[in-house]
Amino acid sequence: MGEMQELENLLKEIGLTAYESKVYLALLDIGKATSGEILKKAELRTGKIYEILESLKNKGFVSEITENNVKKFSSADPQRIYTYIGKKKDEIASYEESLKNIMPLILEKAGKSKKPIK
């Protein structure tokens, strides 16, 4: 497996989609680019490029600027991946806390459901 494939797989494992991973890696290579340039570099054929870029912006991987009335996108500092993972950890900790609070109800419900059906 090549280095780029490993990077793409890692990005998918931490929560990016396949398209997001390809777009982000393309932007790392080319710096600042239009959506068309990104599609070409990422070797993608999709009409959803703006949705992909918007999702990457929301995750903190991409920024957007306008130059001469043309939208261009650039990758955020790769160190931001740590920030993204940190947010994921916080979300998981929050889910875990919520689960602890409702586990007695779940266990009670599970106990009730084990009664024989007549």
Secondary structure, 3 states (H helix, E strand, C coil): CCHHHHHHHHHHHCCCCHHHHHHHHHHHHHCEECHHHHHHHHCCCCCCHHHHHHHHHHHCCEEEEEECCEEEEEECCCCHHHHHHHHHHHHHHHHHHHHHHHHHHHHHHHHHHCCCCC
